[in-house]
Each structure stands twice: as structure tokens, then as C-alpha cells.
Amino acid sequence: MERKDEIIRIFAREIRQILQRAEADFDRVQEIRLRVGAPLLMVYKNKEYYVSRSGSLHTGGRDVHVVTRDELRETMEYISSYSLYAFEEELRQGFITIQGGHRVGVAGRTVVEDHHVRAMKYISCVNVRLSHQIPGCADGVMPYLYDGPGGQVWHTLIVSPPRCGKTTLLRDIIRQLSTGSQGHGGVTVGVVDERSELGACYQGVPQNDLGIRTDILDCCPKARGMMMLIRTMSPQVIAVDEIGGREDMEAIEYVMNCGCRLAATVHGSSMDDIRQKPFLGEMVKAGMFQRYIVLSGKGQAGRVQEIFDSKGMRLYGPERMAYGA
């Protein structure tokens, strides 16, 4: 099945016909958004477009398709194979992962009990985020992640603004660490995939290639999952996406103290930015991470802007000089 057909089949008939006519290379489509009573939108080549009834993409105009409640309801029926209740656990986290590894984010009325989301109903917004795996995109950074030929993996933190390719880069780092690359043998990698973005598991099976020595905990909270993997799967490296609060930091410290290496991502625009973050800033100042890969917020997604070591020495970038000098 071609990628375009794989994607458009989950939409309501009318929207499916529009997308079939769309003037877009679906290998470069990033998001398709449906909101009841609002225009059909597509993020294509990092730019947002209205999708007209004729299938053309434009930044404004009258010939836009306005999504109806019936179309959104029909779309959700296709996404869930007419069994939305079977996805209750995923819906509590606000998304459903479908075949192909694509993630469908949903928003609507939530049912909250004891400060926890128990269910979601009256879904009125859907965001289909298309899965993009780019094998080899980490080739340029892999030599920086080892302590010399045959050496151990450095604790690594990828710093990136939103939607700049940090998850795509981490995914390929995991694949290369697990399978082995550039003269380095493969290692056992444990992945805590809290939002199903790294492995994009569908019915428990990862749709993305994360390597031959990778164990995945899907839809598991990061802090809890890191502890579980250490105790049960004997990983040499643990990988997590979008670390944040105190619980994450405490689990990361535990992982490091157990002799396991860590590869993680965090939202941020620069080294200055992450130094100001609660909890994480303390770890940065203590030199707990040995490599920082900073992605650029400008230009092509996944573009590496700078790489630093634990002491703030710039290893890659415009000038090789100490950070903050």
C-alpha cells in the first residue's frame, strides 16, 4: 500500500476524496488537522496550508473545505475500526497510534476523576501527525556519542525547539546504537515510549525500526518505565523523549548511578535555556550529561547547530570554543 493511500483511508469519504486530489507529496506532509466548523488544514514542508475542495493548497481564500461534525465522527470510526472503546487507555493520554506508526491526537471534552483524565468524549479536534523515519539522519552525530573507538556511549541530551526534529534524530540514534554502526558494535537499548512517538507501536509491534537489540515500553510514564527497564531488561542504554519534571530527573539520576547510559531529548532553544530549567539545570551544572546536541530552530528540521561536552566546550559548531566564553 502506498503511503498516500495508507494515510487517506482513515478519513471520512468527503475528506478522503479531497486529499486524494491534494497537490502534495505525502512523504513530506507532517500534519493534517480537522476541527469541527473550521477549515481543513495541512502542514506541508514545515508550512501550514488550507486545503480547498479541489485539493489545492493555499494560505488563504474562499474555496476551503470546512470540516463537519459528521465528517469528524466518521473519521474517528475509521481510525478506531468502529471500536473506539478499545482505545480508551490511549485516549486518556490524548492520542491513538494507527498502523504505519502515525499518531492521531484528539481533543474534546474530558472526564476527570481525582485529578486524572478517565475518558474523553465529544471529540471535536483531530490532528493526524504522520510518522517520518529517516534512516541515517544521525550519521553525522554518531562519532560524537562514543568515548573513542570501541568506547562506551556518552550520556547524551538533544536540545531542540518544538517541531525541529529531535524525536526523529533520537529515533535514528537508537537504531544505530542498537544495531551497531560506524565500527561500533550494537548494544542493548531500552526505550520508554510514553507517547508512542519513537517506536510508534501498533498492537504492541513497533512500526519504526529501532534496531535489533531494542526493548520498548509503550505508553508507559517515563520515570516509572526507566526504573522498570533497569530492573528487568538489563539495558546498556536507556532512551526517552521529552524529559521534564522532577520525577524524570530522579529516574535519570538513578539510571546513571546504575551504570546505564542515557540518551534523551528536551525542549529548549540553547544551552542558556536549559541551564535555567528547574531540576535539569542542576544536572547540567553538575556535568551529568557528557554530550549536548543542540538543534537549530531555523531552516531544515533536524539540523544540528552545535555539540557540546559536559564542560561546555563546543565540539561542533561555528567556532570550537568554550560555551559562554
C-alpha positions as CSV (number, residue, x, y, z in Angstrom):
1,M,0.0,0.0,0.0
2,E,1.4,3.4,-1.0
3,R,1.9,5.9,1.8
4,K,-0.8,8.3,0.5
5,D,-3.4,5.5,0.4
6,E,-2.3,4.3,3.8
7,I,-3.0,7.8,5.2
8,I,-6.1,9.0,3.5
9,R,-8.1,5.8,4.1
10,I,-8.6,6.8,7.7
11,F,-10.6,9.9,6.8
12,A,-14.3,10.5,6.1
13,R,-15.3,9.9,2.5
14,E,-15.6,13.5,1.5
15,I,-12.2,14.5,3.1
16,R,-10.7,11.4,1.6
17,Q,-11.7,12.5,-1.9
18,I,-10.3,16.0,-1.3
19,L,-6.9,14.6,0.0
20,Q,-6.8,12.2,-3.0
21,R,-6.7,15.3,-5.2
22,A,-4.3,17.2,-3.0
23,E,-1.3,18.6,-4.7
24,A,1.2,17.3,-2.1
25,D,4.0,14.7,-1.8
26,F,2.7,12.7,1.2
27,D,6.3,11.8,2.1
28,R,6.6,15.5,3.1
29,V,3.2,16.0,4.7
30,Q,3.7,16.4,8.5
31,E,0.2,17.0,9.9
32,I,-3.5,17.0,8.8
33,R,-5.8,18.8,11.1
34,L,-9.6,18.5,11.5
35,R,-11.6,20.8,13.7
36,V,-15.4,20.9,13.7
37,G,-16.6,24.0,11.9
38,A,-13.1,25.1,10.8
39,P,-11.1,24.7,7.6
40,L,-9.2,21.5,6.8
41,L,-5.5,22.3,7.3
42,M,-2.3,20.6,6.3
43,V,1.3,21.2,7.5
44,Y,3.4,20.5,4.4
45,K,7.2,21.1,4.2
46,N,7.0,22.9,7.6
47,K,4.3,25.4,6.4
48,E,0.6,25.4,7.1
49,Y,-1.9,25.4,4.3
50,Y,-5.7,25.5,3.8
51,V,-6.9,22.5,1.7
52,S,-9.5,23.6,-0.8
53,R,-12.4,21.4,-2.0
54,S,-10.5,20.9,-5.3
55,G,-7.4,19.6,-3.4
56,S,-5.2,22.7,-3.9
57,L,-3.1,24.0,-1.1
58,H,-3.1,27.8,-0.3
59,T,-2.6,30.2,2.5
60,G,-6.0,31.9,2.3
61,G,-9.1,32.1,0.1
62,R,-12.7,31.1,-0.1
63,D,-12.5,27.7,-1.6
64,V,-11.8,25.9,1.7
65,H,-13.4,22.8,3.0
66,V,-15.0,23.3,6.4
67,V,-15.0,20.1,8.5
68,T,-18.4,19.0,9.7
69,R,-19.2,17.1,12.9
70,D,-20.4,14.1,10.9
71,E,-17.1,14.0,9.0
72,L,-15.1,14.1,12.2
73,R,-17.3,11.3,13.7
74,E,-16.9,9.2,10.6
75,T,-13.1,9.7,10.6
76,M,-12.9,8.6,14.2
77,E,-14.9,5.5,13.3
78,Y,-12.4,4.6,10.6
79,I,-9.5,5.3,12.9
80,S,-10.8,3.0,15.6
81,S,-12.3,0.4,13.3
82,Y,-15.7,1.2,14.8
83,S,-14.4,0.2,18.3
84,L,-13.5,3.5,19.9
85,Y,-13.9,1.9,23.4
86,A,-11.0,-0.4,22.6
87,F,-8.7,2.7,22.6
88,E,-9.9,4.1,25.9
89,E,-6.4,3.8,27.5
90,E,-4.7,5.7,24.7
91,L,-7.5,8.3,24.5
92,R,-6.8,9.2,28.2
93,Q,-3.4,10.4,27.0
94,G,-4.9,12.3,24.1
95,F,-3.9,10.2,21.1
96,I,-4.3,6.9,19.2
97,T,-1.4,5.3,17.2
98,I,-2.5,3.7,14.0
99,Q,-1.0,1.3,11.5
100,G,2.1,2.8,9.9
101,G,3.1,4.5,13.1
102,H,1.0,7.6,12.5
103,R,-0.3,9.3,15.7
104,V,-3.8,10.8,15.9
105,G,-4.1,13.4,18.5
106,V,-7.6,14.2,19.8
107,A,-9.2,17.0,21.8
108,G,-12.7,17.4,23.2
109,R,-14.5,17.1,26.5
110,T,-12.5,15.2,29.1
111,V,-13.9,13.2,32.1
112,V,-11.7,13.9,35.1
113,E,-11.7,11.9,38.4
114,D,-9.2,12.5,41.2
115,H,-7.2,14.9,39.0
116,H,-6.8,12.2,36.4
117,V,-8.3,12.1,32.9
118,R,-10.5,9.0,32.9
119,A,-12.1,9.3,29.4
120,M,-12.6,11.7,26.5
121,K,-15.9,12.2,24.7
122,Y,-17.4,14.8,22.3
123,I,-14.2,14.7,20.3
124,S,-14.1,17.9,18.2
125,C,-10.5,18.2,17.1
126,V,-8.2,15.7,15.4
127,N,-4.6,16.1,14.4
128,V,-3.0,13.3,12.3
129,R,0.7,13.5,12.7
130,L,2.4,11.5,10.0
131,S,5.3,9.3,11.0
132,H,8.6,10.1,9.4
133,Q,11.6,7.8,9.9
134,I,14.8,9.0,8.3
135,P,17.4,6.2,8.5
136,G,20.9,7.7,8.5
137,C,19.9,11.2,9.7
138,A,22.1,10.6,12.8
139,D,25.2,9.6,10.8
140,G,26.9,13.0,11.4
141,V,26.4,12.9,15.2
142,M,27.2,9.3,16.0
143,P,31.1,9.8,16.1
144,Y,30.5,12.3,19.0
145,L,28.5,9.9,21.1
146,Y,31.3,7.4,21.9
147,D,34.3,7.6,24.2
148,G,36.7,6.8,21.3
149,P,36.8,3.7,19.1
150,G,35.2,0.8,20.9
151,G,34.4,3.0,23.9
152,Q,31.2,3.4,25.9
153,V,28.3,5.6,24.9
154,W,28.2,9.1,26.4
155,H,25.2,10.3,28.3
156,T,23.6,12.4,25.6
157,L,20.9,15.2,25.7
158,I,19.3,16.5,22.5
159,V,18.1,20.1,22.9
160,S,15.6,21.4,20.4
161,P,12.7,23.8,19.9
162,P,9.3,22.1,19.2
163,R,8.9,20.5,15.7
164,C,12.6,20.8,14.9
165,G,13.4,17.1,14.5
166,K,14.6,16.0,17.9
167,T,12.4,12.8,18.0
168,T,13.4,11.8,14.5
169,L,17.1,12.3,15.4
170,L,16.8,10.3,18.7
171,R,15.0,7.5,16.8
172,D,17.9,7.0,14.4
173,I,20.4,7.3,17.3
174,I,18.6,4.4,19.0
175,R,18.6,2.4,15.8
176,Q,22.3,2.8,15.2
177,L,23.2,2.2,18.9
178,S,21.1,-1.0,18.9
179,T,22.2,-2.5,15.6
180,G,25.7,-1.1,15.6
181,S,27.3,1.4,13.2
182,Q,30.5,3.1,12.1
183,G,32.7,0.5,13.6
184,H,30.9,0.2,16.9
185,G,29.1,-2.9,18.0
186,G,25.4,-2.9,18.9
187,V,24.2,-2.5,22.5
188,T,21.0,-3.4,24.3
189,V,18.7,-0.3,24.3
190,G,15.7,0.1,26.5
191,V,13.1,2.7,25.2
192,V,10.4,4.2,27.3
193,D,8.0,5.5,24.7
194,E,5.4,7.4,26.7
195,R,3.6,8.9,23.7
196,S,4.3,6.2,21.1
197,E,6.4,8.6,19.1
198,L,9.7,6.7,19.0
199,G,8.6,3.1,18.1
200,A,5.1,4.1,17.0
201,C,3.8,0.7,18.2
202,Y,0.6,-0.6,16.7
203,Q,-0.9,-3.5,18.6
204,G,2.4,-3.8,20.5
205,V,4.6,-4.0,17.4
206,P,6.9,-1.1,16.6
207,Q,6.2,0.4,13.2
208,N,9.6,2.2,13.2
209,D,13.0,0.4,13.0
210,L,14.7,0.9,16.4
211,G,17.3,-1.7,15.9
212,I,17.7,-5.4,16.7
213,R,18.6,-5.1,20.3
214,T,15.9,-2.7,21.5
215,D,13.2,-3.4,24.1
216,I,10.3,-1.0,24.2
217,L,7.8,0.0,26.9
218,D,5.0,1.6,25.0
219,C,2.6,4.2,26.6
220,C,4.5,4.0,29.9
221,P,5.3,7.0,32.0
222,K,9.0,7.9,31.6
223,A,10.1,7.8,35.2
224,R,8.3,4.5,36.0
225,G,9.4,3.0,32.8
226,M,13.1,3.8,33.3
227,M,13.0,2.0,36.7
228,M,11.2,-1.0,35.2
229,L,13.7,-1.4,32.4
230,I,16.7,-1.2,34.8
231,R,15.2,-3.9,37.0
232,T,14.0,-6.3,34.3
233,M,15.7,-5.9,30.9
234,S,19.4,-5.1,31.8
235,P,19.8,-2.3,29.2
236,Q,23.1,-0.8,28.4
237,V,21.4,2.4,27.2
238,I,18.0,3.9,28.0
239,A,16.4,6.3,25.7
240,V,13.5,8.7,26.5
241,D,11.8,11.6,24.6
242,E,11.0,14.9,26.2
243,I,12.2,14.8,29.8
244,G,10.8,17.4,32.1
245,G,9.8,17.2,35.8
246,R,11.4,16.2,39.0
247,E,10.3,12.6,38.7
248,D,12.1,12.3,35.3
249,M,15.3,13.8,36.7
250,E,15.3,11.5,39.8
251,A,14.8,8.5,37.5
252,I,17.6,9.7,35.2
253,E,20.0,10.1,38.1
254,Y,19.1,6.5,39.2
255,V,19.8,5.2,35.7
256,M,23.2,6.9,35.6
257,N,24.1,5.6,39.0
258,C,23.3,2.1,37.9
259,G,26.0,2.3,35.2
260,C,23.5,2.5,32.4
261,R,24.0,5.2,29.7
262,L,21.2,7.6,28.8
263,A,20.0,9.3,25.5
264,A,17.2,11.8,25.9
265,T,15.6,14.9,24.4
266,V,14.3,18.1,26.0
267,H,12.6,21.2,24.7
268,G,15.0,24.2,24.6
269,S,16.5,26.7,22.3
270,S,20.1,26.8,23.6
271,M,22.4,25.8,26.4
272,D,21.4,29.0,28.2
273,D,17.8,27.9,28.0
274,I,18.3,24.5,29.6
275,R,20.6,25.9,32.3
276,Q,17.6,27.9,33.5
277,K,15.2,24.9,33.7
278,P,14.3,23.6,37.2
279,F,15.9,20.3,38.1
280,L,17.5,19.9,34.7
281,G,19.7,23.0,35.2
282,E,21.2,21.4,38.3
283,M,22.2,18.3,36.4
284,V,23.7,20.4,33.6
285,K,25.8,22.4,36.1
286,A,26.9,19.1,37.7
287,G,28.1,17.9,34.3
288,M,26.0,14.7,34.4
289,F,25.4,14.7,30.6
290,Q,28.6,14.3,28.6
291,R,27.2,15.4,25.2
292,Y,24.7,18.1,24.3
293,I,23.3,18.2,20.7
294,V,21.6,21.5,20.1
295,L,19.3,21.6,17.0
296,S,18.6,24.7,15.1
297,G,15.1,26.3,15.1
298,K,15.7,27.7,11.6
299,G,15.8,26.0,8.3
300,Q,15.6,22.3,7.8
301,A,14.2,20.2,10.6
302,G,16.9,18.1,12.4
303,R,19.7,20.5,11.5
304,V,22.5,20.2,14.2
305,Q,23.6,23.7,15.3
306,E,26.1,22.8,18.0
307,I,27.5,20.0,20.0
308,F,29.0,20.5,23.5
309,D,30.7,18.3,26.0
310,S,30.0,18.2,29.8
311,K,32.2,21.1,30.5
312,G,30.6,23.3,27.9
313,M,33.3,23.0,25.3
314,R,31.9,23.3,21.8
315,L,32.9,20.3,19.8
316,Y,30.9,21.2,16.7
317,G,29.5,24.5,15.5
318,P,30.5,27.9,14.1
319,E,33.6,28.1,16.4
320,R,35.2,25.4,18.6
321,M,35.3,27.4,21.8
322,A,34.1,27.1,25.4
323,Y,30.4,27.7,25.9
324,G,29.8,31.1,27.4
325,A,33.3,32.4,26.6
